[in-house]
Amino acid sequence: MSGRDEIGVGLIGLGTIGTGVAKVLQRNAAEIEARLGCPLRLVRIADLDTERDRGVSLDGIRFDSDAEGLIDDPGVDLVVELIGGYDVAQRLITRALSAGKSVVTANKALLALHGKALFDAAEKGGADIAFEASVGGGIPILRSLREGLNANRIESVRGIINGTTNYILTEMERGGEDFEVVLKRAQELGYAEADPSFDVDGIDAAHKITLLAAMAFGAELTFEEVPTEGIGQIEPIDIDAAAEFGFRIKLLAITKLHREGGEPRLEVRVHPTMVPASSLLAKVDGSMNAVAVAGDAVGPTLFYGAGAGELPTASAVVADLIELARERRRAQVGRVAPLSYLPHTMRPLPLLPLGELEGRAYLRFQVLDRPGVLAQIGALLGDQGISIESLIQKGRAEPGGSVPVLVLTHPASEAAIRRALDGIDQLPDVAAPTRFVRIEEDL
């Protein structure tokens, strides 16, 4: 970065994820600079297809098919590899690392098979290799294991880490359809590839659990050593039986370290698994991913989010770029931002008053069991433009007694709800202050 007040990024591979990386770097440029202290700029792209429109502006970015020239370009400080595969990707990553340029990759297959060689190359070149996007898409599971949970002795890592198989199993359960029927629909919707074996046979999950085992336990292994079974043999009768017994079937990737009795032994496996229907992992549906990590100090933790997709995966790639760029800045200026943002970029932000919040609400009224009470409450709510979605009266009261009335409202401003409640709580037939609970929808 000598002589330049920016960190230059070279991107090899402008497919779906590469396009997402370009979008995130451009869209969030100001945010990234505020966190990093200097611009993180995409300066060069290499891809065999230089003609197709990706729907992202490439103005000011050199774009050609010369990946080796990109790596050797002195304006490129950090390299992103997103072409996938083995031989070419390994050669390019090794070239960059040998030149002392740190690399970000999402290539889980390459790392799960040739990770040791690449990590050795990084050490010899005095560079780093970052690969958060290789497991869990936008879920920061690798960084959490490496940094947030590194004070723990990890006990187990178990996860739903392939969105295609989770979508198929979810749809089989919902509709009672056969595997082949749901697989075909998944292919039509773009959830599954034309050749789905990589996903449905468990190979993708085996790649990922290999990296998780390395991160959690320091285990040196390749994915070929992982016992792996796919979901192709699961039928609707198995899913129905699981439900009858209180379980759901998920394709789980599991790793544990057995430390008892002599030399530690590693447990690592991928296969369809019945999990209790009440468990958090059982509630992960569709193409979503989740990883449960247990540590001796922190206890059980759960990481949940989108496991694939252009922008979630690009988010992880750019997060790695920022982390590598921070290390460069640390070497130059001796410190990085303690609060993610640099101190001089921090500013006071006005707080949104609660009265401006808009949403549905739960209201519990304690009212005397007399005719006309509900009409009075409804009128006061209506005066403030608040409509009722549902209403339940719980039981009947003894003469002179009161009963709870439970109401769900349609969306309304909190200020309007408060004004209505001020009037309602003054009614002679309301026996206690109204209980008001906000409803948060986007969870």
N, C-alpha and C positions, 0 to 999 in steps of 0.2 A: 504493500500500500504506500510505499515510499513516494513522496512527492504528490500524492493525491489525497484529498480529503473525502474519500469514499472507499467502500469495499466493493470490488467488482465481482459479480457472479457470472459463471459460465454454465449454461444449461445444455446437457446432452440428452436429447429426446424431447420432442414437442408433441407428445401424444396427449391423452386425456389429462393425466396428472401434471405433465409438463406445462400444458396450457393453464391449468389451475395455478401452478406456481407463478407463472408470469402474471396472471390476474391478481393474485394476492400481493405480490411484490409491488405492483403498480397501484392497486387500490389502497393499500395500507402503508404507502411509502412514508408519509408524514408521521404516522404512529410508530413505525419501526425506527425512524431516525430519532424520535423523541426518547425511545427506550435505549437506543444504541449509542447515540452521540455523534453519529455521522451517517451519511446515506449508505444504504445497502442496495446497489443498483445492478439490475440485469444488463450486462454489457454485450453478451455474445450467446448465440444459440447455434447448436449443430443438430441437424436432422436430415435423414435421407430424402424426405419429402419437403421440398422448399416452396412448393406451389400452392398447397391446400390452404384455404382460409380457415384459421382456427377461431376467429371471432375475438381476437385480442390484438391490440395495437402493438406493433413491433417497431415503431418509429424510433430511430436512434440506436437500434440494436443490430449488431452485425449478425446476419442469419445466413448460414451456408451449411454444407454437408461435411465440413472438415473438423471432425471431433479432435483429432490430434493437434491441429492448429489451435483450436480453442484451449486445450490444456496448456500448450506452450506459450500462449498469449500473455505477455507481462501485465496486461490490464485485467486479467482474470485472477482473482485471489482465492476464490472458493469455487469448487466444481460440484455440480449436481448431476448424477447419473440416473436417468430414468428410462433407459432403453430395454431393461430386463434381459433375461437370458444369462448365459454363462460365459462363453469364451471371449466375445468381443467386450462385454461389460467388464470382465475381470482384467483384461489387458488394459483398458482405458483407465480404470480405477487405479491399477497398479502404477501406470505411467504418471498419473497425477500425484499419487502419494510419494513416489520416488522423487518427484520434482519438489517435494515439500509443500504441496497444495492439499489442504484438507478437502474431504469429499463427503457429500451427503448422498445417500442412496435409499431407495425403497425396495431394493432387490433382495427380498427374503430368501428366495431360492438359492441365489449365489452365496449369500452369507451362511445359510444353513449347510451348504456343502463345502465351500472353500473359505469360510470365515477365518480360519487360523492363518492361512497364507496372506490374506488381506490385512489382518491385524499385524502380522509380522512386517509386512511392507510399510504400514503406517508407522510402526515404531522405528524402523530403519530410516525412513524419510523425515522423521521428526514432524509428522503431520497427524491429523485425527481423521477418523471415519465415523460418521454419525448416521443412524438408521432408524430413527423413531417411527417413520412412516411404514416400516416393514411389518409391524405388528399392530393391529387394532386401528388402522386408519388414523382418525383424529384423536384417539384416546392416548393420553401421554403415559402409557403403561411402562415403557422401557425407562424413561426418565424418572418415573416414580420409583422403580426398583433400584436404579443406579444412584439416585440422590435422596429422594424423600423418605425412602424406607431403608437407607443403607446403615442405620444404627441397629437394625433388627437382624436376628437370625431368622431367615425366612423358613417357614415350615411347609408351606404348600402354595402352589399356583394352579388354579383351575379356571378354565375359561371357555366361553363360546367365542371363537376367534375366526369363524368363517361365516360370513353373512349369507352366502348362497344356500348352504345346507340348513341354516337356521330358518331361512325363508321357506324352504321346501317342507321342513318338518312342521312349521307353524301352519302352512296351508293344508297339509295332509290332515292335521288335527281339526282344523276348522271345517273342512268340507268332506272329510271321510274319503278322499280320493286316493288312488294309487300313486306310488312314487313316479312312475313314468308320465302320468297325466300332469302332475304338478311340475315336474321337471320341464316338460315341453312348454308350459305356460311361463315358467321362469326364464326360459330361453327367449321366448317371444317378448317378454318385458325387459330383457336385458340384464336380469339378475344372474343368469348363467350363460357361460360361453357355449359356442357351437359344439365344442368338445368339452364336456363338463367334468371329465374324469379328475382333473387336478383338484377340483373342489369336492365333488361328491364322494370320491374315494379317500378323502382325508389327507391328501398329500400337502395341500396348502396349510392346513392346521398343523401338520407334522413339521413343516418348515418353521412355523411361528413358535411352536412349543420348544423347538431346539434352541432358538434364540432366548426364549424366556428362561429355560433351564440354565443356559450359560450366564445370564444376567443375575438370576436368583441364587445360584449355587456355585458359580465358577466352574461349571461342568463343560468339559471339552468333548463334544460328540458331534456327529453329523445326523441329519434327519433320516438317513438310511438305517440307522440303528433304532429308530423309534417304532415300536409295535403300532401298526396303523390299520384301522378298519373304517370303511365308509358307511354311508346310510342306504346304499342300494337295496339291501335285503329287508329293510324295515317296511312293514305292511300296515294297513289301517287296523287290522286286528291287534297288532302289537301296541299301537297308540291308544286304542280303546281299552285294552287290558291295563296299560299303565295308568290311565285315568281312573279306572275302577279301583285300583290299588292305592290311589292317591299320589301318583307320580306323573311327570311329563318326560318325554324322550328328547334329549338334546345331544348333539355331537359335541363332546367335551374333549379338550386337550388338558392333560393333567401332568403335573410334575411335583414330586416330593423328594426330600432327602431323608433317608432312614439312617439315623445316627446311632441307634442303639446297638450294643454288642459288637465292638470291634470297628473295622473299617466302614465308613459311611457308604451306603449304596443308594444309587439314584433310581427312582421310579419315574418313568416317563412313558406316556401312552396317549393314543387318540382313538376314540371309538364312540358309537352311540351309547348313551348312558341314561338310565332312569334316575331323575332327581326329584326330591320331594316337591310336590306342587306348591307348597307354602314357602319354598326357598326363593331367594332373590334371583338366582340364576334361572329358575323355572319361569320367571315372569318376563324374561327377555325374549321378545317375539320379533317376527319379520326378519329383516336383514341387519338388525342391530347386533352389536358385539358387547360382551361384558367379561371382565376378568376379576376373579376373586383371589386376593392375596392374603395369607395369614402370616403374621410375624409374631415372634415371641414377646415383643414389647408392645406393639401397636394393636395386636389382636386382629380380628377380621376386617378387611377393607374390600370395597367393590369399586371397580372402574367401569363405566358404562358410556357408550356412545356409538356414533356411526363408525363402522369398521372399514368402510370403503367409500368411493365416490371422489369426484374431481376435487372439490374444495376441502372436505375434511382431510383427505390425504395430503393435499397441497399445504394445508395448515401445519401438519406435522413436519413436512419438508422445510418450510420456511422457518419454523421454530428451531429446527436444527441449524439452519443457516445463521440465525440470530445468535444462537449459542456459540457457534464457532467464531462468528464475528466478534462476540464479546471477549472471547479468549485472546483474539488478536489485539483488541483494545486494552485488555488488562496488561498485556506485555508492553504496550506503548505508553499508557497513561497511569498504570499501576492500580486502577480500581474500576469497578463497574457500578451501575446504579443499584443501590440497596433495595429500592422499592419497584424494580422493573423499569420505571421511568427515571431519567436523570433528574437530579434535584432542581436544576434551573428550568426544567419543562413543567414542573408541578405548579398547579394554580388552583385557587379556590373555585369550586363549582357551586352554583346556587342549588339548594335542595328543593325538590318537587314537593309542594304541600300535599298532605294526605288527602285533603279535600278534592284534589284534582284527579285522584285515582279513579279509574273506570273499571268496573267488573261486576260479576255476580256476587251475591251475598247470601249468607244463611242467617236468618233471624229467628230467635226463640223468644216468644211472648209468653208470659205467665198471666192468664186472664181469668176473671170470674166466668163461670159457665152460665152465661145469660144470653138471651137472644139479642142480636144486633151488634155484639162486640166485634165480630169479624168484619162486619160492614163498616164500622167506624175505622178500624185499622186499615182496611183496604182503601177507604176514601182518603185518609191522610197520606198513604203511600202514593196513591194516584195523583194527589195534588202536587206532588214533587216529581211526577213523570216516571214513577217506579212501578213496573208491572210485575205481577206474581207469576212465576213459572210453575210452582206447585205449593200445595198447602196441606198440612196434616194436623189434625187435632188428636192428641194422645189421650184416649180414655174419657171417662165421665167423672165429674167431681161430685162429692157429697154436697148437699144443700149448703150454699154459702161458701163453698170451697172454690179452688182455682185449678185450671188445667194448663198444660203446656200446649202451645200452638206453634208448629214449626213451618217456616216459610223459606223457600228458595226464590230469589228474585231474578229477573232478567238483568242484563248489564245496566248499571246506573252509576252516576258519579257518587263518590263517598260523601261529598258535601250534601247532595240531595238526600241520601239515606240518613245522615245525621240530623238534617232538618226535620225529616219525617219522624224519626225516633224521639226527638225533643217533644213533638206534639203527642205522639202515641203514649209516651211514658207519663204524660199528665192526665190521661183518661182515667176516670174514676174506676173503671172496670179492669184496669191493668194493675195486677197485684205486685209486680216487681219490675225493676229495670230490665229493659230488653237486652238479651245477649246477642251481640253482633260479631259474626265471624266472616272475614273475607275469604273468597274463593280464588285460588290461584290456578289458572287453567294450563299455562304453558310449562308443564313439568314432564 
